[in-house]
Amino acid sequence: MKYILLLIPCIIALWAPLYNSITPTLLGFPFFYWFQLVMIPVSALFIAAAHAMRAK
């Protein structure tokens, strides 16, 4: 189960057609850029959850 938690953000980040668009913009940044920036803390949460499952 913990490996699935590690794979989810990797698959989302590598699936470029999912976020290959300009709209919607956030503070002037196209979706393509701010989605990748949002994926950094989201990936960190998934990694923390996988680590917490390992610590049990």
Secondary structure, DSSP 8 states (H G I E B T S, - for coil): -HHHHHHHHHHHHH-GGGT----S-BTTB-HHHHHHHHHHHHHHHHHHHHHHHHH-
